[in-house]
Amino acid sequence: MREIVLDTETTGFEPGEGDRIVEIGAVELFNHMPTGKVYHQYINPERSMPQGAFEVHGLGDEFLRDKPVFKKVGQAFLDFVGDATLVIHNAAFDMKFLNAELGWGGFMLLPNNQALDTLAIARKKFPGSPASLDALCRRFGIDNSAREKHGALLDSEILAEVYLELIGGRQPDLVLSASGGATGQNQSADAWRPMPRPEPLAPLITEEERAAHKVFVDKLGDAALWKSQA
């Protein structure tokens, strides 16, 4: 199962009011494990950067001036994403911007149901608790000390760790091989079956506990369940 953990940085909050994407960062997961493949692109928004947005991500006009416009990189982005599930924190925001940029560039739009919203997952799993990316890092003990400012690729990498914790931790499905080692999902579970122990495990109950249990059962009378199964 291929998933893309994704984040964007923008000039503001509303593409309908002229705001644009200035950075896309994405991390590929396969069977919930990072593959090492990433997509990272800075984008010239073809407009000036508002001070408020600059304070969030630190991407200014001078830095972005020589970066490609979205129309030049849109197809490469779509090729990386493919039909993978998009794992996004507050997915409605990023999908709104991505589809606005794709539409302006004449590209195919991304279906909204291709996105999985980790914000919604966190709110359902921890109702009433803070569900920001920083709050979830604190909850799961994930180091986000490098996150002095928002950055799409760094946030995607952090979100990948948060997502794996939200769904139960970073543990791929493993099957033990006949030699006792671990194999991935490509190997059938039929390759290994549990065998009886060569020697039974020693009982953990002490003689004093065994005697106390017998006294307890005797007090229950002849109808005691333990006596009927003796």
C-alpha positions, 0 to 999 in steps of 0.5 A: 500500500503506497501513501504520500505524506504531504504538506504545503506552505502558502502565501496565505489562506485563500487561493480564491483571494490570490494566495498561492503555494510556495513549497510542497514537501512529500514523503513516500510510505509503503506498507506504512514504512518510509521508503526514503523517496521524497518530493520537495519543491519551492515554487515562485508564487508570482506575487509578493509574500505577505509579512504574516506568511513570511513569519510562519515559514521564512520564505521571502520574495528574494529566495523564491524569485528564481524558483519555477512557477507551479505550471512548470512542476505540476506534472512532476508532482502528479507523477510522484503522487500517482494514485497513492493516498495523500496523508495530510494534516488538515487535508481540506486546506492543502487540497484546496490549494493543490487543486487551485494550482492544478486547475490554473495550470491546466492539470488533472485535479486530485479527488478529495477522497484521495486524501486522508486527514490526520487532523480528523483522525487525531480529533476522533482518537483524542476528543477534546485534546489539542490536535496540532502537529506540535501537540501530537509530537508532544503526545507521542514523544516525537522530536520536533526541535528542528521545527523553528519555522514551518517547512513543507518537507520537514513537516511531512517527515514529522507528520509521517511519524505522527501518522504512524503513531496514530494508526498504532506505531511503526510496525510493518506486518511481519511473518516469522520464517521457519529459521526463526527470522522475520520476513516481509509481507511478500512471504506467505504466512504458510511458511511458518507454523507454531510448533510444540515446545520441546520442553513445557514451561515451568509453572509460575504458581508456587506450592503455597499459592497452590495450597491456598487455592485448594483451601479456597475451592474446598470452601465452595463445596462440591458444586465448585467449577474447578471440581467438576473439571478436575 
